[in-house]
Amino acid sequence: MPDSPADIGTQERAMFAASKTRLPLNGITVLDLTLARAGPTAVRHFADWGANVIRIEPPPGEGEDVAGRRHGFDFQNLHRNKRAVTLNLKAKEGHEAFMRLAAKADVVLENMRANVKHRLKVSYDDVKAVNPRIVYGSISGFGQDGPYGPRAGVDQIAQGMGGLMSITGEPGRGPMRVGIPIDDLTAGNLLALGCMMALFDRERTGVGRWVTTSLLEAQIFMLDFQASRWLMEGEVAGQAGNDHPTGIPTGVFPTSDGHINIAASSSRVFTRFCEAIERPDWLTREDWKTQAGRSRDRAAINAAIGEITRTKPSNHWIELFEANGIPCGPINSIDQVFADPQVKHLGMATRMNSPHVGDKQVVASAISISGFSKAIRDHTPNAGEHSDDILKSVGYSDAELNDMRHKGVI
C-alpha cells in the first residue's frame, strides 16, 4: 500500500489519515526488550496495530557493525513502527530509567534466557513491584523452569526436539528442517495473542499477568493432529514427503512444465477429479474406493496420476481443476509469490519510507481489520534514535541525559 496520501485515492487517503490518528492498540505502551526473531515477532503485532512501542537496546559496543545489521532486510522488516532508546540495564542509572518507563507502561515483552531477566532485575516480579497492572510477556527456549529451563533455545533445535523434523521430508532421507523459522514465528504469534488476552482481562480486573510460552511448547502445539494421532491412537507419524500424511491423493504432481499441488482426498472431490481427468474407471477399483484404501495404496495412485498430469502444462490442469471445484495450485518461488495477482490484491508487500535505507517494501501484517489501514506509519529506527524524547517523557533533563550519555548509559 502507498505510504503517502499524495499517492492514493480518496478512500485510501481517509484510511491513511485514520491510521495516523486511531488504531486498535492506540494508548497501549509496550517496552520491547526482545532479541533475534521470536520476541520481535510478538512485538510487531503491537507495533503494526498502533501501540506506542519503545525498543530498548544496549548502547552499541565499540567496533560493532550496527548499521550493516540494522539496515539489512531482516531487521528492517521486524522492527518497523517503533521508537528506539538505548539503555545499559547493567548500570544503575540505566536500570532506574527502565523502571521509570516500566512504571508507566502497559506491556513488557522479552525473550532472554530464563535467568537473564532476573540477573538484570527486570523480571515480572521486579516490574510488578512498580506497576501491578503490567502485562509481562516472555518467550524462552524450553520454559521458564523445569529441567531444561536454563537452556538457550533456537528455532532449529526446537524443531528437532518438538518432533517436527521427524515428520518433515521424504521417507528414508533423514530428518529435515522446515524452510522458515516456524518455531520462532509461532511462539511470537502465540505470545502476542496471550498478551492481548491478558490486556482484555486487565480491563475487567485491573490486574496484570505474566504470560509465557516457549519454542518447545509452540512447536508441540503446531504438531496439532500429528500430536493427537499419537496421544489418542498411539500412532507415531513418520515422514510423508509431499504427500498428505493421511489424505490421499494430496500432494505434488509433475506437469509438462513443472509441478502443481492437487488435493483430492475426500470421496466427493476424488469423484470429480476422476471425472475431470477422464478416468472414471478409478472410481470402481475396490482398493481406491475409500480414503483409507487410497492412503494405503498411495504410491500406486500417485504414480497413476503423475503419468496423466505430466502430459500437459501446469496452467492447463489448474484451469481444469478449478473449473471442477478441485483444490489445486502452482508451486511458486518467492519472486513468483509477490507477482501473483491475488497476493498483490491482498497487499502483502507494503511500502516503508526510511531516511536510513530509502523507500523499501516490507511484509505487511497478515491481519486486516475493517476501518483501519495496514500502512507502515514509521520507519525502523536506528539505535537510540528517540532516546532523548523517550527519557524526557519520564522526567529526565538535558543535563541528566548528557551525563548518562557521557557515562555510556545511553
DODREN-250715 format. One record per residue: residue number from 1; residue in one letter; x, y, z of N, C-alpha, C in turn. Coordinates in pm, whole numbers. Atoms other than C-alpha are relative to their C-alpha. Layout:
// residues N
    n  res    n_px    n_py    n_pz   ca_px   ca_py   ca_pz    c_px    c_py    c_pz
  NUM    a       X       Y       Z       X       Y       Z       X       Y       Z
...
//
This chain:
// residues 410
    n  res    n_px    n_py    n_pz   ca_px   ca_py   ca_pz    c_px    c_py    c_pz
    1    m      85    -119       0       0       0       0      88     124       0
    2    p     -82    -121       2     135     351     -71      17      58     139
    3    d     -29     -51    -133     290     538     220     -24     149      13
    4    s      24    -144      -5     182     892     142    -137      32     -57
    5    p     132     -36      51    -162    1050     100       3      54    -142
    6    a      -9     -53     136     -36    1209    -221      -7    -110    -104
    7    d      -7     111      94     -10     864    -377    -132     -75     -15
    8    i     117      86      -8    -359     739    -309    -129      77     -20
    9    g     129     -59      26    -726     799    -378     -72      43     126
   10    t      75     -58    -112    -997     948    -158     -22     -99     113
   11    q      27      98    -105   -1094     629      27     129     -40      72
   12    e    -126      38     -61    -733     524      81      59     114      82
   13    r     -51    -115     -75    -644     878     190     -68      10     136
   14    a      72      -2    -128    -913     865     455      51    -109      93
   15    m     -52     109     -83    -783     528     575     138      33      53
   16    f    -134     -37     -44    -429     661     585      -7     100     115
   17    a      14    -100    -106    -538     960     789     -46     -65     130
   18    a      49      69    -120    -726     730    1025     112     -78      67
   19    s    -109      78     -57    -416     515    1065      96      87      79
   20    k     -86     -91     -73    -229     825    1183     -66      50     129
   21    t      70     -55    -115    -494     915    1440     -57    -106      93
   22    r      59     102     -87    -654     593    1565      21    -138     -59
   23    l     -15     141      33    -565     226    1555     -43     -80     123
   24    p      57      77    -112    -692     -60    1775      82       3     128
   25    l     -83       6    -120    -394     -51    2013      56     136      41
   26    n     -39    -133     -47    -356     326    2045     -21       9     151
   27    g      11     -16    -144    -293     416    2408      70    -108      80
   28    i     -74     106     -65    -105      95    2487     149      26     -19
   29    t    -144     -19       9     265     142    2567      70    -133      28
   30    v     -72     127      -7     495    -155    2510     149      27       9
   31    l    -146      -3      -7     855    -186    2624      54    -128     -62
   32    d     -50     111      80    1042    -409    2382     144     -31      40
   33    l    -133      47     -38    1337    -599    2532      42    -121     -83
   34    t     -17     126      71    1331    -869    2267     124      -3     -88
   35    l    -118      26      81    1613   -1021    2066     -37     -96    -113
   36    a      10     102     105    1653   -1229    1748    -133      11     -73
   37    r     120      -1      84    1314   -1325    1595    -129     -29      76
   38    a     125      40     -65    1061   -1488    1827     -64     117      73
   39    g      53    -114     -72    1021   -1189    2056     -42     114     -90
   40    p      41    -106      93    1025    -926    1780    -124     -32     -81
   41    t     123      37      71     754   -1123    1600    -122      36      83
   42    a     110     -38     -88     528   -1075    1903     -18     151       4
   43    v       6    -146     -11     615    -707    1932     -56      62    -127
   44    r      43     -59     127     548    -645    1563    -152      11      -8
   45    h     146     -11      -1     176    -717    1613     -44     127      75
   46    f      34    -120     -77     160    -445    1879      37     126     -79
   47    a     -47    -118      73     363    -201    1669     -86      29    -121
   48    d      77     -20     122     167    -257    1349    -141      52      27
   49    w     139     -37     -27    -167    -200    1520     -14     112     102
   50    g      18    -130     -62     -93     127    1692      54      19     139
   51    a     -58     -19    -133      76      62    2027     122      91      -8
   52    n    -121     -78     -14     346     302    2141     111     -96      44
   53    v    -103     100     -29     634      55    2117     135      69      13
   54    i    -132     -57     -28     965     157    2272     100    -115       4
   55    r    -102     106       5    1251     -69    2170     120      42      84
   56    i    -110     -29     -93    1519     -82    2443     117     -91     -35
   57    e    -119      74      38    1868    -184    2334     121      54      75
   58    p    -122     -52     -62    2214    -161    2490      70      96     -93
   59    p     -80     -87      87    2440     116    2364      92     -86     -86
   60    p     -84      84      87    2637     -19    2064     142      -9      51
   61    g    -137      20     -42    2972    -168    2152      98      48    -105
   62    e    -102     -52      90    3291     -46    2000      29    -102    -110
   63    g     -35      87     112    3358    -189    1653    -114     -82     -55
   64    e     113      78      50    3009    -340    1606     -48      54    -134
   65    d      56     -39     130    2868    -337    1254    -149      24      16
   66    v     140     -25     -34    2546    -186    1382     -82      37    -122
   67    a      77     -46     116    2439     -10    1065     -22    -113    -100
   68    g      14     108      95    2506    -313     846    -109     -97      36
   69    r     104      93     -44    2282    -536    1054    -135      68       3
   70    r     128     -69     -16    2012    -279    1128     -62      36    -134
   71    h      52     -46     129    1982    -165     769     -24    -114     -98
   72    g      27     116      83    1950    -519     635    -148     -34      -4
   73    f     141      32      25    1624    -672     512     -70     -60     122
   74    d      64      70    -111    1561    -882     824     -38      97     112
   75    f      25     -95    -109    1595    -612    1091    -104     103     -40
   76    q      94    -102      45    1406    -356     884    -143     -53      -2
   77    n     133      60       6    1113    -593     836     -57     -27     138
   78    l      47      37    -134    1094    -689    1205     -34     120      87
   79    h       4    -104    -103    1121    -351    1373     -62     131     -46
   80    r      67    -124      44     904    -100    1184    -102      44     106
   81    n     107     -57     -84     652     124    1362      38       7     149
   82    k     -46     -11    -139     867     154    1678      81     128      19
   83    r    -101     -98     -37    1069     415    1861     111     -73      74
   84    a    -114      72     -55    1412     330    1997      77      85     100
   85    v     -83     -62    -102    1610     411    2309     112     -97      35
   86    t    -108      85     -49    1948     280    2421      13      18     151
   87    l     -17      -1    -145    1991     186    2787      92    -115      40
   88    n     -82     105     -59    2264      -5    2965     -68     -46     128
   89    l      76      47    -116    2048    -209    3200      89     -51     113
   90    k     -92      45    -104    2356    -329    3386      47     115      88
   91    a     -38    -119     -76    2429      28    3500    -117      42      89
   92    k     103     -44     -94    2240     167    3800     -94     101     -65
   93    e      83    -104      62    2122     469    3602     -87     -57    -111
   94    g      78      62     108    2010     254    3309    -115     -80      54
   95    h     108      79     -62    1811      23    3533    -107      92      56
   96    e      98     -96     -54    1649     320    3704     -86      59    -111
   97    a      76     -56     112    1550     467    3368    -101    -103     -53
   98    f      93     103      44    1398     135    3263    -120      -9      94
   99    m     110      11     -97    1194     120    3583     -94     120      -8
  100    r      87    -117      20    1065     472    3525     -93     -23    -119
  101    l      81      30     117     947     365    3182    -101    -110      31
  102    a      87     113     -31     804      39    3315    -117      40      89
  103    a     106     -44     -90     603     220    3580    -118      59     -76
  104    k     106     -60      80     404     389    3302     -44     -87    -117
  105    a      28      85     116     395     101    3053    -119     -92      26
  106    d     106     100      -9     119    -148    2982      53    -142     -19
  107    v     -51     132      37     326    -435    2840     152       6      -5
  108    v    -143      23      20     684    -558    2865      14    -134     -70
  109    l     -21     125      73     799    -822    2616     149     -31      -6
  110    e    -141      41       3    1123   -1021    2634      12    -146     -38
  111    n     -28     140      28    1279   -1343    2512     145     -34      33
  112    m    -133      33     -50    1601   -1361    2711       0    -143      54
  113    r      -5     124     -76    1725   -1680    2869     -75      21     131
  114    a      90     -13    -114    1504   -1753    3165      65      71     118
  115    n     -62     -58    -119    1762   -1643    3424      55     140     -23
  116    v     -65    -127      27    1894   -1332    3248     -81     117      53
  117    k      83    -112     -46    1599   -1107    3329       6      15     152
  118    h     -13      -8    -146    1635   -1197    3697     134      62      38
  119    r    -131     -57     -28    2004   -1115    3689       2     150     -25
  120    l       7    -143      31    1927    -778    3529    -103      74      86
  121    k     105     -57     -86    1640    -723    3776    -106      74     -81
  122    v     109     -54      82    1386    -659    3502    -107    -108     -22
  123    s      95     111      11    1174    -973    3560    -141      47      28
  124    y     140     -33     -29     798    -983    3602     -16      50     143
  125    d      14     -42    -140     827    -960    3980      62     138      22
  126    d     -63    -131     -15    1065    -663    3953     -90     110     -55
  127    v      84    -102      62     835    -474    3717    -134      11      73
  128    k     128       0     -71     518    -576    3901       8      83     129
  129    a     -16     -77    -124     659    -412    4216     -22     149     -21
  130    v      22    -143      27     643     -70    4046    -124      23     -84
  131    n     117     -13      86     344    -142    3820     -83    -128       5
  132    p      80     123     -13      90    -404    3934     -89     -29    -120
  133    r      86      21     117    -107    -357    3609      76     -52    -122
  134    i     -80      36     116     179    -466    3387     -38    -139     -54
  135    v       8     129      68     127    -743    3133     140     -29     -52
  136    y    -140      30      25     466    -909    3107       6    -129     -81
  137    g      -3     116      88     528   -1146    2815     141     -53     -20
  138    s    -131      63      10     815   -1395    2798      -3    -119     -95
  139    i     -26     119      81     938   -1642    2537     136     -55      41
  140    s    -127      67     -28    1206   -1894    2631      16    -116     -97
  141    g     -19     116      85    1354   -2194    2458     -86    -118      40
  142    f      63     124     -46    1201   -2463    2676     -90      19     122
  143    g      82     -26    -118    1003   -2295    2957      80      81     100
  144    q     -65     -86     -99    1077   -2063    3245      67     -79     112
  145    d     -60      84    -103    1168   -2353    3475       0    -144     -50
  146    g      -8     140      41    1197   -2732    3475     142     -37     -38
  147    p    -136      46      24    1498   -2943    3378      72      71    -115
  148    y     -63     -70     112    1558   -2752    3051     -13     152      10
  149    g      25    -142     -12    1462   -2409    3182     121      89     -25
  150    p    -117     -88      19    1818   -2268    3190      58      -3    -141
  151    r     -62      15     132    1899   -2383    2836     -37     114     -95
  152    a      31     -89     111    1925   -2146    2542     -68     -82    -109
  153    g      71      71     106    1691   -2238    2258      -1      81    -127
  154    v      15     -64     131    1691   -2160    1888     -98     -83     -82
  155    d     107      58      78    1437   -2243    1621      28    -144     -42
  156    q     -23     134      54    1602   -2546    1463      14    -104     111
  157    i      -8      94    -112    1681   -2706    1799    -140     -40      45
  158    a     138      29     -41    1313   -2678    1893     -73     -80    -106
  159    q      61      82     105    1206   -2814    1554      37    -147      19
  160    g     -42     137     -22    1411   -3124    1631     -58     -60     126
  161    m      47      54    -128    1314   -3164    1996    -152     -12       5
  162    g     145       0       0     948   -3090    1925     -63     -92    -103
  163    g      55     102      89     911   -3365    1664     -18      40    -144
  164    l      32     -44     135     874   -3153    1352      94     -60    -104
  165    m     -96      48      98    1193   -3265    1181     -16    -149     -28
  166    s      20     143      20    1096   -3630    1225    -113     -30     -99
  167    i     111      21      92     786   -3583    1007      11      87    -125
  168    t     -21     -87     115     929   -3335     755     102     -64     -94
  169    g     -91      57      98    1095   -3452     434     -48    -133     -53
  170    e      39     125      65    1086   -3769     228      40    -120      84
  171    p     -34     120     -76    1082   -4115     386     139     -53     -36
  172    g    -132      58      22    1427   -4259     432     111      98     -25
  173    r    -102    -100      31    1607   -3930     367      60      65     125
  174    g     -49     -61    -123    1667   -3841     732     -78     124      38
  175    p      78    -115     -47    1532   -3550     938      23     123     -86
  176    m      -7    -120      84    1460   -3221     762     -66     116      73
  177    r      58    -120     -60    1406   -2871     899     -99      63     -97
  178    v      91     -79      82    1120   -2656     773      74     124     -49
  179    g     -76    -105      66    1235   -2378     541     -19     140      56
  180    i      13    -127     -70    1121   -2093     768      19     -25     150
  181    p     -14      19    -145    1184   -2034    1142    -137     -12      66
  182    i     141      15     -36     842   -2172    1220     -23       4     150
  183    d      15      -6    -146     903   -2211    1595       7     143      50
  184    d     -11    -140     -41    1020   -1853    1637    -128      76     -33
  185    l     117     -74      43     727   -1720    1438    -125     -41      77
  186    t     118      47     -73     468   -1938    1610       3      46     144
  187    a     -10     -45    -139     596   -1860    1959     -29     149      11
  188    g      27    -143      -2     590   -1489    1877    -147      31     -19
  189    n     143     -21      22     237   -1506    1742     -82     -38     123
  190    l      74      45    -119     117   -1702    2046      20      96     117
  191    l     -22     -93    -111     281   -1461    2289     -82     127     -19
  192    a      82    -118      26     112   -1165    2121    -146     -28      33
  193    l     138      37     -30    -222   -1345    2143     -23      -8     150
  194    g      14      12    -145    -167   -1429    2510       0     134      70
  195    c      -6    -132     -62     -73   -1073    2597    -125      82     -29
  196    m     127     -68      31    -381    -937    2418    -110     -50      94
  197    m     101      55     -91    -596   -1172    2628      21      53     140
  198    a     -29     -52    -133    -421   -1057    2944     -39     147      11
  199    l      44    -139      -1    -484    -693    2850    -152      10       8
  200    f     147       3      -5    -851    -774    2791     -47     -33     142
  201    d      37      37    -137    -870    -941    3132      29     115      97
  202    r     -36    -111     -89    -698    -642    3294    -106     110      -1
  203    e     107    -100       6    -978    -417    3174    -111     -31      99
  204    r     106      40     -94   -1213    -615    3397      50      -9     144
  205    t     -50      28    -135    -984    -689    3693      96     105      53
  206    g    -102     -94     -42    -723    -414    3696     133     -65      34
  207    v    -119      76     -39    -460    -685    3748      78     -42    -123
  208    g     -87      46     106    -165    -754    3521      30    -149      14
  209    r     -31     144       0     -38   -1103    3434     138     -22     -62
  210    w    -121      47      68     279   -1287    3338     -43    -103    -102
  211    v      38      88     110     224   -1451    3000     127     -64     -54
  212    t    -121      68      46     474   -1716    2893     -33    -103    -107
  213    t       0     115      90     535   -1955    2608     145     -31     -30
  214    s    -136      39      34     840   -2129    2467       2     -57    -141
  215    l     -13      61     133     974   -2255    2137     -46    -145       3
  216    l      39     140      -8     919   -2612    2256    -151     -15       8
  217    e     147       5     -11     557   -2552    2359     -66      38    -132
  218    a      58     -44     126     486   -2366    2037      11    -109    -106
  219    q     -19     105     100     630   -2649    1829     -95    -117      24
  220    i      91     111     -30     429   -2917    2008    -143      39     -33
  221    f     133     -50      35     115   -2706    1972     -21      -8    -151
  222    m      12       0     146     186   -2682    1599       1    -140     -61
  223    l      14     138      50     210   -3062    1566    -146     -35     -24
  224    d     144       8      19    -167   -3046    1603     -48    -144     -18
  225    f      60     132      14    -332   -3357    1455     105    -111       4
  226    q    -103     103     -11       2   -3539    1436      28     -33     146
  227    a     -15      26    -144      32   -3497    1812    -118     -78      55
  228    s     118      72     -50    -326   -3606    1879      -9    -140     -57
  229    r      -7     134      59    -269   -3901    1646      75     -95      94
  230    w     -74      81     -97     -12   -4025    1898     -75      -9     133
  231    l      60      -4    -133    -194   -3914    2214    -128     -83       7
  232    m     129      69      -3    -530   -4067    2117       2    -138     -64
  233    e       0     128      73    -440   -4352    1881     129     -79      17
  234    g    -126      71     -18     -81   -4439    1973      80     -16    -128
  235    e     -71       9     128      41   -4385    1615     112     104      -4
  236    v    -113     -91      16     387   -4235    1567      14      34    -149
  237    a      -6     -42     141     380   -4035    1243     144      -2     -48
  238    g    -131      -4      64     671   -4065    1005       1     103    -111
  239    q     -12     -94     111     789   -3867     705     -89     -45    -116
  240    a      87      30     114     547   -3846     414      37      82    -122
  241    g     -40     -82     115     735   -3607     186    -105     101     -37
  242    n     100     -95      47     498   -3403     -26    -142     -53       7
  243    d     133      55     -16     207   -3636      41     -61      47     131
  244    h      68     -23    -126     -54   -3551     299      17    -124      87
  245    p     -26     117     -84       6   -3775     600    -111    -104       0
  246    t     111      95      -9    -341   -3931     593     -97       7    -116
  247    g     100     -18     106    -545   -3795     299      61      -7    -138
  248    i     -57      22     133    -452   -3930     -46    -113     -10    -103
  249    p    -118     -72      47    -433   -3810    -316       1     148      38
  250    t     -31    -141     -25    -297   -3483    -184     151      12      -5
  251    g    -144     -12      10      50   -3379    -291      44      73    -124
  252    v     -63     -67     114     283   -3260    -563       4     -96    -118
  253    f       4      85     119     241   -3392    -916      69      71    -116
  254    p     -75     -61     111     456   -3339   -1228     -93      45    -111
  255    t      68     -44     121     336   -3144   -1530     107      11    -110
  256    s     -97      -8     110     498   -3092   -1869      96     117      16
  257    d     -89    -114     -19     649   -2762   -1748      31      29     147
  258    g     -31     -22    -140     690   -2808   -1373     -75     -95      92
  259    h      75      80     -96     482   -2927   -1079    -119      82      50
  260    i     113     -65     -64     147   -2847    -916     -39     -79     124
  261    n      63      66    -115     -27   -2926    -588    -144     -34     -35
  262    i     139      42      16    -352   -3123    -602     -46     -58     133
  263    a      59      56    -122    -579   -3202    -306    -137     -57     -36
  264    a     125      65      42    -849   -3457    -394     -27    -123      84
  265    s       3     120     -84    -865   -3687     -94    -141     -41      43
  266    s     134      38     -44   -1233   -3671       4     -72     -76    -112
  267    s      70      82     100   -1470   -3911    -172     -68      87    -105
  268    r      70     -87      93   -1670   -3628    -328      95      66     -98
  269    v     -96     -68      88   -1366   -3441    -462      73    -102     -87
  270    f     -67     102      80   -1197   -3763    -574     -88     -43    -119
  271    t      91      33     110   -1505   -3844    -781       8     106    -110
  272    r     -11    -108      99   -1490   -3503    -951     135      -4     -70
  273    f    -135       7      56   -1117   -3546   -1001      10    -108    -108
  274    c      -6     110      97   -1151   -3883   -1175     -79      33    -126
  275    e      79     -38     116   -1423   -3748   -1399      71     107     -83
  276    a     -67    -109      70   -1218   -3438   -1486     117     -51     -83
  277    i    -115      51      76    -913   -3639   -1594     -38    -120     -87
  278    e      54     106      87   -1137   -3890   -1776      50    -139      40
  279    r     -31     133     -50   -1056   -4185   -1554    -111     -46      96
  280    p     108      46     -87   -1400   -4287   -1417      20    -143      47
  281    d     -25     139     -42   -1273   -4647   -1400      67      -8     136
  282    w     -64       2    -132   -1068   -4549   -1093    -103      -4     112
  283    l     104      -5    -104   -1394   -4499    -903     -55    -139      30
  284    t      52     136     -22   -1477   -4869    -939     106     -94      57
  285    r    -104      85     -58   -1145   -5001    -811     -25     -17     149
  286    e      31      27    -140   -1209   -5168    -476     102      63      94
  287    d    -104     -51     -89    -874   -5060    -330       8     153       2
  288    w      -3    -146       4    -933   -4692    -424    -137      63      33
  289    k     134     -53     -24   -1298   -4656    -324      -9      84     126
  290    t       6     -74    -126   -1225   -4523      25     129      80      19
  291    q    -118     -79     -29    -985   -4260     156     107     -87      66
  292    a     -96      88     -66    -824   -4523     378      69     -91    -101
  293    g     -59      86     102    -773   -4752      80      97      75     -89
  294    r     -89     -80      83    -624   -4476    -131     127      35      75
  295    s    -118     -32     -80    -392   -4385     154      94    -119       8
  296    r     -85     120      -5    -270   -4744     183      73     -23    -132
  297    d     -57      26     132    -203   -4757    -191      53     129     -62
  298    r     -37    -134      45     -60   -4406    -214     102      -1    -113
  299    a    -104       2     103     244   -4497    -425     -60     -27    -138
  300    a      59      38     129      34   -4658    -697     -91     110     -53
  301    i      93    -102      48    -233   -4389    -712      74     127     -38
  302    n     -78    -118      34      22   -4106    -709      71     -19    -134
  303    a     -69      28     127     217   -4271    -991     -97       7    -117
  304    a     100      -1     108    -101   -4317   -1196     -41     143     -34
  305    i      36    -141      24    -197   -3951   -1151     113      72     -71
  306    g    -115     -66      60     154   -3838   -1237      18     -30    -147
  307    e     -12      35     141     151   -4025   -1565     -95      82     -86
  308    i      96     -83      74    -152   -3820   -1667      39     147       5
  309    t     -26    -144     -12     -57   -3477   -1530     127      42     -74
  310    r    -125     -39      65     291   -3485   -1684     -17      23    -151
  311    t      21     -14     146     135   -3477   -2034     -38     141     -41
  312    k      44    -136      34      15   -3114   -2013      59     100      99
  313    p     -60    -101     -89     139   -2785   -1865     -84      29     123
  314    s      64     -29    -129      55   -2663   -1516    -129      79     -16
  315    n     118     -86      13    -190   -2393   -1626    -120     -77     -55
  316    h     111      82      52    -397   -2647   -1821     -71     -70     115
  317    w      62      76    -109    -451   -2859   -1511     -65      91     103
  318    i      57     -91     -99    -509   -2565   -1279    -135      53     -48
  319    e     128     -48      54    -780   -2426   -1507    -105    -109       1
  320    l      94     112       2    -941   -2768   -1545     -50     -32     140
  321    f      40      38    -136    -938   -2849   -1175     -79     110      69
  322    e      77    -112     -58   -1054   -2502   -1070    -143      -1     -52
  323    a     135       1      59   -1348   -2532   -1308     -85    -111      58
  324    n      74     114     -55   -1444   -2860   -1141       2      -4     153
  325    g       3      -8    -146   -1402   -2745    -781      99     -91      69
  326    i    -104      86     -57   -1084   -2945    -716     115      89      48
  327    p    -107     -86     -50    -832   -2767    -488     134     -32     -67
  328    c    -128      18      69    -503   -2713    -671      71     134      -2
  329    g     -72    -126      11    -235   -2455    -723     142     -19     -46
  330    p    -139       7      44     107   -2375    -864      94      -5     120
  331    i    -103      -2    -104     428   -2411    -667      95     113     -35
  332    n     -68    -124      37     574   -2063    -669     133      16      71
  333    s    -118     -55     -67     921   -1934    -600     -42     131      68
  334    i      42    -117     -79     921   -1633    -368     -23     121     -89
  335    d      26    -112      90     950   -1383    -654    -134     -17     -70
  336    q     130      26      62     651   -1550    -817    -114      24      98
  337    v     102     -27    -102     458   -1525    -490     -43     146      -6
  338    f      33    -142      -6     481   -1146    -489     -44      57    -134
  339    a      55     -40     130     399   -1128    -861    -141     -51     -20
  340    d     132      60      14      80   -1326    -807    -109     106      17
  341    p     103    -105      -8    -234   -1115    -868     -78      -1     131
  342    q      72       4    -127    -407   -1236    -552      84      57     113
  343    v     -90     -55    -102    -103   -1154    -339       8     152     -12
  344    k       2    -145      20     -92    -808    -495    -131      60      51
  345    h     130     -47     -47    -464    -768    -424      -4       7     152
  346    l       0       5    -146    -406    -861     -59      97     101      60
  347    g     -93    -102     -50    -128    -600     -31     105     -54      95
  348    m     -94      61     -93     121    -836     132     142      57     -11
  349    a    -123     -80       5     414    -622      13     -42     144      22
  350    t      43    -134     -35     384    -280     172     121      92      12
  351    r    -113     -93       8     600      31     142      34      59     137
  352    m     -51     -70    -118     815     179     416     104      99     -47
  353    n     -96    -103      38     993     507     358      88      31     120
  354    s     -94     -16    -112    1305     539     572     110      97     -37
  355    p    -114     -87      27    1564     815     598     133     -74       2
  356    h    -123      78     -12    1818     539     665      23     -94    -117
  357    v     -17      98     109    1751     287     386     -79      36    -125
  358    g      75     -43     117    1523     477     147    -140     -61      -6
  359    d     135      51      22    1191     368       2       9    -150     -29
  360    k     -12     146      12    1162      -9      54    -138     -64      19
  361    q     119      79     -28     898    -280      67      31    -101     110
  362    v     -11     101    -105     845    -500     373    -128     -83      -2
  363    v     116      89      -3     599    -777     453    -110      63      84
  364    a     112     -60     -71     257    -646     555     -53     -95     108
  365    s      72      83     -95      57    -770     850     -97     -90     -76
  366    a      95      94      63    -149   -1076     760    -141      17      55
  367    i     130     -27     -60    -438    -936     964     -59     124     -66
  368    s      72    -118      47    -697    -698     821    -117      26      95
  369    i     109     -39     -89    -944    -507    1040     -77     111     -70
  370    s      79     -98      75   -1229    -317     878      12     138      63
  371    g      -9    -137     -46   -1191      59     901     140      46      36
  372    f    -137     -37     -35    -815      51     967      94     -34    -115
  373    s    -100      22     103    -516      75     737     117     -80      56
  374    k    -121      74     -38    -217    -161     743     126      74     -45
  375    a    -116     -75      49      11     110     603     105      15     110
  376    i    -108     -22     -96     351     138     771       2     149      37
  377    r       5    -139     -47     343     453     983     140      59      21
  378    d    -132     -50     -39     703     480    1098     108     -98     -42
  379    h    -112      82      44    1035     354     966      66     -71     117
  380    t     -79      69    -102    1256     110    1154     107      97      50
  381    p     -91    -103     -51    1459     334    1386     144     -50      14
  382    n    -138      30     -38    1833     347    1433       8     -14     151
  383    a     -17      18    -144    1966     255    1775      -2     135      70
  384    g       5    -122     -79    1874     524    2025     -54     122     -71
  385    e      47    -112      81    1704     737    1761     -93      93      79
  386    h      96     -81     -75    1443     857    2011      34       6     149
  387    s     -37       9    -141    1639     827    2336     -38     125      79
  388    d      27    -122     -75    1610    1191    2439    -149      22      20
  389    d     145     -23     -11    1237    1224    2364     -63     -99      98
  390    i      60     102     -86    1153     897    2539      35      24     145
  391    l     -41     -17    -139    1356     965    2851     -48     133      59
  392    k      59    -124     -50    1237    1325    2875    -145     -20      41
  393    s     141      23     -33     882    1186    2883     -18     -58     139
  394    v       9      50    -138     962    1024    3219      86      84      94
  395    g     -53     -97     -94    1127    1331    3368     147      32      -6
  396    y    -143     -30       6    1491    1336    3262      26     135     -64
  397    s     -38    -131      53    1651    1674    3200     113     -15    -101
  398    d    -111       3      96    1901    1762    2928     132     -26      71
  399    a    -126      19     -73    2177    1776    3188      16    -146      43
  400    e      -7     141     -41    2091    1429    3318      27     -90    -120
  401    l     -22      82     119    2079    1288    2967     144      13     -49
  402    n    -139     -19      41    2418    1441    2882      94     -78      91
  403    d     -82      74     -95    2563    1288    3198      -9    -151     -28
  404    m      17     142      30    2415     945    3114      70     -38    -129
  405    r     -67      28     128    2549     968    2761     151      -3      21
  406    h    -142      -4     -30    2894    1060    2892      46    -128      69
  407    k     -34     122     -74    2889     753    3119     -25    -127     -82
  408    g      27     117      80    2783     524    2836    -126     -74      39
  409    v     124      62     -43    2443     454    2993    -101       1    -115
  410    i      89      -9     117    2255     572    2681      83      25    -126
//
